[in-house]
Amino acid sequence: MKLITNITDEAAQQHTILFADDEITLRILFHPFNQMWTIDVTYKGKSRYGVKLAVNTLHLRSENYPFDFYVADTSDSGLDPVRREDFELGRCQLYMLEPDDMQDIRGQDVQI
């Protein structure tokens, strides 16, 4: 499990994550009108766009990627990330899960 660091309160940002001798391109977008964060993921020529970030769930489960993303709510409020500063201030944290992590948590809530 890898914490994605350096997420700011900017509405559009891009991160590159090294994974399995390749790169994951992760675009993180804040939508102020809807008050929500989404991600776009590209890996080995395959892309998934507009995935809404929500706490305590796997986001790419049905996409057959060898990884997934998970949002932890450090405040224990149970609220999805809805403010621009939720990641920057640490109320929410975004993790990349590797295959072993995904196997451990299928069908249950993740405890970070």
Buried (B, 14 or more C-beta within 10 A) or exposed (E): BBEBEEBEEEEEBEBEBEBEEEEBEBBBBBEEEEEBBBBBBBBEEEEBEEBBBBBBBBBBEEBEBEBBBBBBBEEEEEBBBBBBEBBBEEBBBBBBBBEEBBEEBEEEEBEE
